């Protein structure tokens, strides 16, 4: 049986060195060889001071974006979408290293990067310290219960590898940041200059530092157990935009195998479409391939078996693009008849608000999970004595004054949520990423959460 992939994402405030750390790891694990590094170095020198050989490995794939309010092109040295590079460790394990945005305007993409990840690394720039973007990301990681396996103080060369500055930052991190990460054991704090190589495999010019190094932390990081049994298969497709019609092949869908093992002999059962239609919507598999990352060359090599956490493209002979658009309207999670994906209309959940919000019974949100979307209503408020204050407020949708409470930053509540349209979501924490969701209000993300029970 193949090894399951592990997805480890790098988070932090904008311009704190996330892409450079990610590119350095690709090089250290052999995904970028010396010839490729030389080519990247030449192209980075042509681009200017904000680029280097390591961050360019990710930034070359960056789509062009524009600042709407100024109608001008964004700074291309900023990451705007999560991008991954694959490396194979000596143990045989595949590690996907995901570079995520740090710019608050791309909050949706930061959350999507968190949703993709099993583990997280946090970076804090040595001269700037913990900033607002760092704290916001920590709250998102806490809401999704994503373990942080290391906090890296980057660009130590900028502060002349100062031990005193590193100690000051350790105090700041322990005071301001670790309280936001109480969902996991306290991670090691590691000084590093990803560009110069100090703190990557050896301490280099930081002889005063005796702790673990960047590569060591990443090599030892392991996700919690991934369900690998045949009857635990969950294959998530990110909506109809990931459905393509290819000449000579037919309809191809691209998605993430969240759990289980996918075999070419499987028949894929689609939810929530099967539940909504009252009959099994199933498809045989014609062929499948691993979807490629920035470190892999495109080939036409097909495979017969894929392990959990892989991103894979699957050709389905009995599905056309038009029908897929109709079936995938409410989400697309494939399983098998042995273990159908769970479809829910009422859930108990823990919700973390990282924007202040007035919450009352019946309040409406837009609910996103596992490529599914629905309208959601809060159906029961918790007893919040001693935490979030209750107040009487007038709802914009109700004539009567209702009992509500005002959340602050990082407030959490345990509540029930009713969904207007059924979605695929799991409550079992073994299906780590399939329990997660986000809430939007007035087209703005206000909260993240985890499903605790299907009611």
C-alpha positions as CSV (number, residue, x, y, z in Angstrom):
1,X,0.0,0.0,0.0
2,X,1.4,3.5,-0.9
3,X,2.3,6.0,1.8
4,X,-0.2,8.8,2.5
5,X,0.9,12.3,1.6
6,X,1.5,14.9,4.2
7,X,0.6,18.6,3.4
8,X,2.6,21.1,5.4
9,X,1.8,24.8,4.8
10,X,3.8,27.9,5.7
11,X,2.0,30.9,7.2
12,X,2.8,34.3,8.4
13,X,2.5,38.1,7.9
14,X,3.3,39.5,4.4
15,X,6.9,39.8,3.4
16,X,8.2,37.7,6.4
17,X,9.9,35.2,4.1
18,X,7.4,32.4,3.6
19,X,8.2,31.8,-0.1
20,X,11.9,31.8,0.6
21,X,11.6,29.2,3.4
22,X,9.3,27.1,1.1
23,X,11.8,27.2,-1.8
24,X,14.7,26.5,0.4
25,X,13.0,23.3,1.7
26,X,12.4,22.2,-1.9
27,X,16.1,22.6,-2.6
28,X,17.2,20.9,0.6
29,X,15.0,17.9,-0.1
30,X,16.2,17.6,-3.7
31,X,13.1,18.8,-5.6
32,X,15.2,21.6,-7.1
33,X,18.7,20.6,-8.3
34,X,21.8,22.7,-8.6
35,X,21.2,23.4,-12.3
36,X,17.7,24.6,-11.7
37,X,18.9,26.7,-8.8
38,X,21.4,28.5,-11.0
39,X,18.7,29.2,-13.6
40,X,16.4,30.5,-10.8
41,X,19.2,32.7,-9.5
42,X,19.8,34.3,-12.9
43,X,16.1,35.0,-13.4
44,X,15.8,36.4,-9.8
45,X,18.7,38.8,-10.5
46,X,16.9,40.1,-13.5
47,X,13.7,40.7,-11.6
48,X,15.1,42.8,-8.8
49,X,15.7,42.9,-5.0
50,X,12.5,41.4,-3.8
51,X,13.3,38.1,-5.6
52,X,15.7,35.3,-5.0
53,X,16.2,31.8,-6.3
54,X,14.1,30.2,-3.6
55,X,11.0,32.4,-3.6
56,X,11.0,32.5,-7.4
57,X,10.3,28.7,-7.5
58,X,6.9,29.6,-6.2
59,X,6.4,33.1,-7.5
60,X,6.9,32.2,-11.1
61,X,3.6,30.4,-10.9
62,X,1.8,33.4,-9.5
63,X,-1.3,34.6,-11.4
64,X,-1.5,38.3,-12.2
65,X,-3.8,40.2,-9.9
66,X,-4.9,43.9,-9.7
67,X,-5.7,46.2,-6.8
68,X,-9.3,47.2,-7.6
69,X,-9.3,50.4,-5.6
70,X,-6.2,51.7,-7.4
71,X,-6.8,49.8,-10.7
72,X,-3.1,48.8,-10.9
73,X,-1.2,45.5,-11.0
74,X,-0.4,44.1,-7.6
75,X,3.2,43.6,-6.4
76,X,4.2,40.4,-8.0
77,X,6.6,39.5,-5.2
78,X,3.6,38.8,-2.9
79,X,2.0,35.3,-2.9
80,X,-1.7,35.4,-3.7
81,X,-2.7,31.8,-4.0
82,X,-1.6,28.7,-2.2
83,X,1.0,26.8,-4.3
84,X,2.6,23.5,-3.6
85,X,5.8,21.7,-4.3
86,X,6.2,18.0,-3.7
87,X,9.3,16.3,-2.2
88,X,10.0,12.7,-1.4
89,X,11.6,12.0,2.0
90,X,14.1,9.3,2.6
91,X,11.4,7.4,4.5
92,X,9.4,7.1,1.3
93,X,6.8,9.6,2.5
94,X,5.6,12.3,0.1
95,X,5.6,15.8,1.6
96,X,3.6,18.6,-0.1
97,X,5.1,22.0,0.9
98,X,2.4,24.7,0.5
99,X,3.3,28.4,0.2
100,X,0.4,30.6,1.4
101,X,-0.4,34.4,1.1
102,X,0.3,36.8,3.9
103,X,-1.6,39.7,2.5
104,X,-4.9,40.3,4.3
105,X,-6.7,41.1,1.0
106,X,-6.3,37.5,0.1
107,X,-7.9,36.1,3.3
108,X,-10.0,33.6,1.3
109,X,-6.8,32.1,-0.2
110,X,-5.1,32.0,3.2
111,X,-8.0,30.0,4.6
112,X,-8.0,27.8,1.5
113,X,-4.3,27.1,2.2
114,X,-5.1,26.2,5.8
115,X,-7.9,23.9,4.6
116,X,-5.4,22.0,2.4
117,X,-2.9,21.5,5.1
118,X,-2.4,18.8,7.7
119,X,0.4,20.7,9.6
120,X,1.6,24.3,9.7
121,X,4.8,26.2,10.0
122,X,4.7,29.8,11.2
123,X,7.3,32.4,10.2
124,X,8.1,35.7,12.1
125,X,10.5,38.1,10.6
126,X,13.4,38.9,12.9
127,X,13.3,42.7,12.6
128,X,9.5,43.1,12.6
129,X,8.4,40.5,15.1
130,X,4.8,39.3,15.5
131,X,2.4,41.4,13.4
132,X,-1.3,41.4,12.8
133,X,-1.2,38.9,10.0
134,X,0.7,36.5,12.2
135,X,-2.0,36.6,14.9
136,X,-4.9,36.3,12.4
137,X,-3.3,33.2,10.8
138,X,-2.8,31.7,14.2
139,X,-6.5,32.1,14.9
140,X,-7.4,30.4,11.7
141,X,-5.1,27.5,12.5
142,X,-6.7,27.2,15.9
143,X,-10.2,27.2,14.5
144,X,-9.3,24.3,12.1
145,X,-7.2,22.5,14.8
146,X,-4.2,22.4,12.6
147,X,-1.0,21.6,14.6
148,X,1.8,24.1,14.3
149,X,5.0,22.1,14.3
150,X,7.5,25.0,14.3
151,X,7.8,28.8,14.6
152,X,10.7,30.1,12.5
153,X,12.3,33.5,13.2
154,X,13.3,34.4,9.6
155,X,15.9,36.8,8.0
156,X,18.3,36.5,11.0
157,X,21.0,37.8,8.7
158,X,19.1,41.2,8.6
159,X,19.7,41.6,12.4
160,X,23.3,40.3,12.2
161,X,22.3,36.9,13.8
162,X,21.8,38.7,17.1
163,X,21.1,36.3,20.0
164,X,19.7,39.1,22.0
165,X,17.1,40.0,19.3
166,X,16.2,36.3,19.0
167,X,15.6,36.1,22.8
168,X,13.5,39.2,22.7
169,X,11.4,37.7,20.0
170,X,11.0,34.4,21.8
171,X,9.5,36.4,24.7
172,X,7.2,38.2,22.4
173,X,6.1,35.0,20.7
174,X,5.4,33.3,24.0
175,X,3.4,36.3,25.2
176,X,1.4,37.2,22.1
177,X,1.3,34.2,19.9
178,X,1.4,30.9,21.8
179,X,-1.9,31.8,23.6
180,X,-3.6,31.6,20.1
181,X,-2.1,28.1,19.6
182,X,-3.4,26.4,22.7
183,X,-4.9,23.6,20.5
184,X,-1.5,22.0,20.1
185,X,1.8,21.4,22.0
186,X,4.1,24.5,22.1
187,X,6.2,24.3,18.9
188,X,10.0,24.9,18.9
189,X,11.1,28.5,18.0
190,X,14.0,28.3,15.5
191,X,16.2,31.1,14.2
192,X,16.9,30.8,10.5
193,X,18.2,32.7,7.4
194,X,16.7,30.7,4.6
195,X,18.5,32.7,2.0
196,X,22.0,32.3,3.6
197,X,21.4,28.8,4.8
198,X,22.0,29.4,8.5
199,X,19.7,27.4,10.8
200,X,18.6,25.2,7.9
201,X,20.7,22.1,8.5
202,X,23.4,23.6,10.8
203,X,23.5,26.7,13.1
204,X,26.0,28.4,10.7
205,X,26.8,31.9,12.1
206,X,24.5,31.3,15.1
207,X,26.8,29.1,17.2
208,X,24.9,30.3,20.2
209,X,21.8,28.3,19.1
210,X,21.6,24.6,20.1
211,X,18.1,23.7,19.2
212,X,16.5,21.9,16.2
213,X,17.0,23.2,12.7
214,X,14.6,23.9,9.9
215,X,15.1,20.7,8.0
216,X,15.0,18.6,11.2
217,X,11.7,20.0,12.3
218,X,10.1,19.4,8.9
219,X,11.5,15.8,8.6
220,X,10.1,14.9,12.0
221,X,6.7,16.5,11.5
222,X,4.0,13.9,10.9
223,X,0.3,14.3,10.6
224,X,-2.1,12.5,12.8
225,X,-3.3,9.1,11.5
226,X,-4.9,9.2,8.1
227,X,-7.8,6.8,7.5
228,X,-6.5,4.4,4.9
229,X,-9.0,1.6,5.0
230,X,-10.8,0.8,1.7
231,X,-14.2,1.9,3.2
232,X,-12.9,5.3,4.2
233,X,-12.5,6.7,0.7
234,X,-13.3,10.4,0.3
235,X,-12.4,12.2,-2.9
236,X,-13.2,15.9,-2.9
237,X,-13.6,17.9,-6.2
238,X,-13.4,21.7,-6.0
239,X,-16.6,22.3,-7.9
240,X,-17.3,22.4,-11.7
241,X,-14.2,24.5,-12.4
242,X,-12.1,21.4,-11.9
243,X,-14.0,19.5,-14.6
244,X,-12.3,19.4,-18.0
245,X,-13.1,17.9,-21.4
246,X,-10.0,16.5,-23.0
247,X,-9.9,15.1,-26.6
248,X,-9.3,11.4,-26.7
249,X,-9.8,11.0,-23.0
250,X,-13.2,12.4,-22.2
251,X,-14.2,14.2,-19.0
252,X,-11.5,14.6,-16.4
253,X,-12.0,15.8,-12.8
254,X,-9.2,17.1,-10.5
255,X,-9.6,16.7,-6.8
256,X,-8.0,15.8,-3.5
257,X,-8.1,12.2,-2.1
258,X,-8.7,13.1,1.5
259,X,-8.8,9.6,2.9
260,X,-8.6,6.0,2.0
261,X,-7.0,4.4,-1.1
262,X,-8.4,5.1,-4.6
263,X,-8.1,2.3,-7.1
264,X,-8.9,2.3,-10.8
265,X,-11.3,-0.6,-10.2
266,X,-13.5,1.5,-7.8
267,X,-16.9,2.8,-8.7
268,X,-17.2,6.4,-7.4
269,X,-20.5,7.3,-5.7
270,X,-21.2,11.1,-5.6
271,X,-22.7,13.0,-2.7
272,X,-24.7,15.0,-1.9
273,X,-26.2,14.4,-5.3
274,X,-27.1,10.8,-4.5
275,X,-28.9,11.8,-1.3
276,X,-30.8,14.6,-3.0
277,X,-31.9,12.5,-6.0
278,X,-32.8,9.4,-3.9
279,X,-30.6,7.1,-5.9
280,X,-27.0,6.2,-6.3
281,X,-25.1,8.5,-8.7
282,X,-22.1,6.3,-9.6
283,X,-19.3,6.4,-12.1
284,X,-16.6,3.9,-13.2
285,X,-13.0,5.1,-13.6
286,X,-11.4,5.0,-17.0
287,X,-7.9,6.2,-15.9
288,X,-6.2,8.4,-13.3
289,X,-3.0,10.3,-12.8
290,X,-1.3,12.3,-10.1
291,X,-1.9,16.0,-10.6
292,X,1.4,17.8,-10.9
293,X,3.0,20.4,-8.7
294,X,5.7,23.0,-9.4
295,X,8.4,20.4,-8.8
296,X,7.1,17.7,-11.1
297,X,7.3,17.5,-14.9
298,X,4.1,16.7,-16.7
299,X,3.8,13.1,-18.0
300,X,1.0,10.9,-19.3
301,X,1.8,8.2,-16.8
302,X,-1.4,6.6,-15.4
303,X,-1.5,4.8,-12.0
304,X,-3.8,2.1,-10.7
305,X,-3.7,3.1,-7.0
306,X,-3.4,6.4,-5.1
307,X,-3.0,6.9,-1.4
308,X,-4.7,9.5,0.8
309,X,-3.8,13.2,0.6
310,X,-2.8,13.1,-3.0
311,X,-4.1,15.5,-5.6
312,X,-5.2,13.4,-8.5
313,X,-7.0,13.7,-11.9
314,X,-9.5,11.0,-12.8
315,X,-11.1,10.3,-16.2
316,X,-14.8,9.3,-15.9
317,X,-16.3,7.9,-19.1
318,X,-20.0,8.2,-18.1
319,X,-19.8,11.9,-17.2
320,X,-19.9,15.0,-19.4
321,X,-19.0,18.5,-18.5
322,X,-22.6,19.8,-18.8
323,X,-24.0,17.0,-16.5
324,X,-21.1,17.6,-14.0
325,X,-22.0,21.2,-13.7
326,X,-25.5,20.2,-12.7
327,X,-24.4,17.4,-10.3
328,X,-21.7,19.4,-8.6
329,X,-23.8,22.4,-8.0
330,X,-24.1,21.6,-4.2
331,X,-20.6,20.1,-3.9
332,X,-18.8,17.1,-5.1
333,X,-17.4,14.5,-2.7
334,X,-17.0,11.0,-4.0
335,X,-17.0,7.9,-1.9
336,X,-18.0,4.3,-2.5
337,X,-21.1,2.2,-1.7
338,X,-19.0,0.7,1.2
339,X,-18.8,4.0,3.0
340,X,-20.8,6.9,1.6
341,X,-19.7,10.4,2.5
342,X,-21.8,11.8,5.3
343,X,-24.5,14.3,4.2
344,X,-25.8,16.7,6.9
345,X,-28.5,19.3,7.2
346,X,-28.1,20.0,11.0
347,X,-24.8,19.9,12.8
348,X,-23.3,20.8,16.2
349,X,-20.2,22.9,15.7
350,X,-17.5,24.9,17.4
351,X,-17.3,28.3,15.6
352,X,-14.3,30.7,16.0
353,X,-15.0,34.4,15.2
354,X,-12.0,36.4,14.1
355,X,-14.1,39.4,13.2
356,X,-16.5,41.1,15.7
357,X,-20.0,40.0,15.0
358,X,-23.5,40.2,16.5
359,X,-24.8,36.6,16.8
360,X,-28.4,35.7,17.4
361,X,-30.6,32.7,16.9
362,X,-31.8,32.5,13.3
363,X,-28.9,34.6,11.9
364,X,-28.1,33.7,8.3
365,X,-24.6,33.0,7.0
366,X,-23.1,31.5,3.8
367,X,-21.5,28.1,4.7
368,X,-18.6,26.6,2.8
369,X,-17.1,23.2,3.4
370,X,-15.3,20.6,1.2
371,X,-16.2,22.3,-2.0
372,X,-19.9,22.5,-0.9
373,X,-21.9,25.7,-0.3
374,X,-25.1,26.3,1.6
375,X,-27.1,28.9,3.5
376,X,-26.8,28.3,7.2
377,X,-28.8,29.5,10.2
378,X,-27.7,29.6,13.8
379,X,-30.4,27.6,15.6
380,X,-29.3,27.6,19.2
381,X,-27.1,30.0,21.2
382,X,-25.0,28.5,24.0
383,X,-25.0,29.6,27.6
384,X,-22.2,32.1,27.6
385,X,-22.1,33.4,31.2
386,X,-18.7,34.8,32.1
387,X,-17.4,34.9,28.5
388,X,-19.1,36.7,25.6
389,X,-21.6,39.3,26.9
390,X,-25.3,39.0,26.0
391,X,-27.1,42.0,25.0
392,X,-30.5,43.0,23.6
393,X,-30.4,44.1,20.0
394,X,-32.8,44.6,17.2
395,X,-32.3,42.2,14.3
396,X,-32.5,43.7,10.8
397,X,-34.7,40.7,9.8
398,X,-37.0,40.6,12.8
399,X,-39.4,43.2,14.2
400,X,-38.9,42.1,17.8
401,X,-35.9,42.7,20.0
402,X,-33.9,39.5,20.2
403,X,-31.3,38.1,22.6
404,X,-27.9,38.1,21.1
405,X,-24.3,38.6,21.9
406,X,-21.4,40.5,20.5
407,X,-18.3,38.5,19.7
408,X,-14.8,40.0,19.9
409,X,-11.7,38.8,18.1
410,X,-11.1,35.0,18.6
411,X,-14.3,34.4,20.5
412,X,-15.6,30.9,20.0
413,X,-19.1,29.4,20.6
414,X,-20.5,25.9,20.5
415,X,-23.8,26.0,18.7
416,X,-26.1,24.2,16.2
417,X,-26.3,25.2,12.6
418,X,-29.1,24.3,10.2
419,X,-28.3,24.1,6.5
420,X,-30.8,25.1,3.8
421,X,-29.1,22.7,1.4
422,X,-27.4,19.5,2.6
423,X,-23.6,19.3,2.4
424,X,-21.0,16.7,2.8
425,X,-19.2,17.1,6.1
426,X,-17.7,14.7,8.7
427,X,-17.7,14.9,12.5
428,X,-15.1,12.2,13.1
429,X,-11.8,14.0,13.9
430,X,-10.0,11.2,12.1
431,X,-11.2,12.8,8.9
432,X,-9.3,16.0,9.8
433,X,-9.9,18.3,6.9
434,X,-13.5,17.1,6.2
435,X,-14.7,18.5,9.5
436,X,-13.8,22.1,8.6
437,X,-16.0,25.0,7.4
438,X,-16.1,28.8,7.0
439,X,-18.9,31.3,7.5
440,X,-19.4,34.4,5.4
441,X,-21.7,37.4,6.2
442,X,-22.2,40.3,3.8
443,X,-19.7,38.7,1.5
444,X,-17.0,38.8,4.2
445,X,-15.5,35.8,6.0
446,X,-16.3,36.3,9.7
447,X,-15.6,32.8,11.2
448,X,-14.1,29.4,10.8
449,X,-15.2,26.2,12.6
450,X,-15.3,22.5,13.0
451,X,-18.2,20.1,12.9
452,X,-18.5,18.2,16.2
453,X,-21.6,16.1,15.6
454,X,-24.1,15.3,12.8
455,X,-27.6,15.9,14.3
